[in-house]
Amino acid sequence: MINRDLIQKLAEMLKNEHVDALMAAPGHDLVFLLGHSPYLCERFQTLVITAKGEAFYICNRLTEAEAIGFMDGNKVYQWMDSEGFTETVKKAFEEHNLIGKRIAVNGTVRAFNLIKLMETFEFTPVNGKHYLEMTRIIKTPEELENLRISSQIVDKAFEDIIHFIKPGMSEKDIKNELARLCMHYGADAFMGGIVAVDANAANPHYFGDSAIIGEHAVVEMDYGCTYKGMFSDITRTVIVGNATDREKEIYNLVLKANLAGEAAAVNGAWIPDVDMAARKVIEEAGYGYEFNHRLGHGIGYAGHEAPYIHGDNKMHLAPGMAFSCEPGIYIRNEIGVRIEDVVIINEKGETEVLNKCTKELVEIF
């Protein structure tokens, strides 16, 4: 059902920014606002929230019954494939005095649909990502507790997977087992992830799955699940066989950076300082170029949301914020190591690392 308190909060933010309405297509934003997200395809559909606090929905007729259910008495406009959607949207905008106005657009509104609307009637699209993320950047106590449980699930999966991994397995075998374990321990959904062996782990966003574990191997696992709408995200890197001195050096640097970032992530901390606390450890060891991404990202209704933990985010941490701390070193054609936890500033203003499974170097024999 539509969350009227959130709608009003968002409406006030739009009004203060001189934006007249926001369009939000299905995805994580609708899970937050409605507790539900309809199937997203090429057919145009959107929730519209106005700066006056009004809410209405536009969708194809095949989604109308579903929309009536979650809109809880708010207006639903429907269109048919045979007639197209643009005139229906124009009518809805005319009825709410939005023609020619500033309309924020979220990240799941399809560009090809937006272009067709701009060709049909006048309005000024503006970036709506910020408004939705800032509305949910501070998690409620219930959301924080669900984040804790989601993290406990992936911790348990890691504790089991290290007894499963052995030479001869593929990356896909490990990923499938992680999925099974997360569901076994109570996840609502497994959100996929990365299992990268040896040099594959030097690509931070590697998504292959066919490499085979040898008698000696580096295995990086980055995965997550959802529990009552809240995402988890964890990365652990393990060694099959005895770790070499080189592997130990890189692993221990990444661990030191992870711990430094988490120590800096206190209530009120300046986000660029948090990023630098971890980055400095790796830079001073001569691997600064090989740490090629931000320290972390917010997490909650989406796997990536505000606050983003990097040097250009001029914000302070505050109670209710949840984010990852995931430094890494990626040496092309050789090795990649990342260690990631989810961190929150809890209700008491304390720093709480949600992932409790070991970060010490694990060697599998």
Secondary structure, DSSP 8 states (H G I E B T S, - for coil): ---HHHHHHHHHHHHHTT--EEEE-SSHHHHHHHS------SS--EEEEETTS-EEEEEEGGGHHHHHHHHTTSEEEEE-TTT-SHHHHHHHHHHTT-TTSEEEE-TTS-HHHHHHHHHHS--EEEE-HHHHHHHSSS--HHHHHHHHHHHHHHHHHHHHHTTT--TT-BHHHHHHHHHHHHHHTT-SEEEEEEEEEGGGGGSTT------B--SSEEEEEEEEEEETTEE--EEEEEEES---HHHHHHHHHHHHHHHHHHHH--TT-BHHHHHHHHHHHHHHTT-GGG--S-SEEE-SSSSSEEEEESTT---B--TT-EEEE--EEEETTTEEEE-BEEEEE-TTS-EEE---S--S--EE-
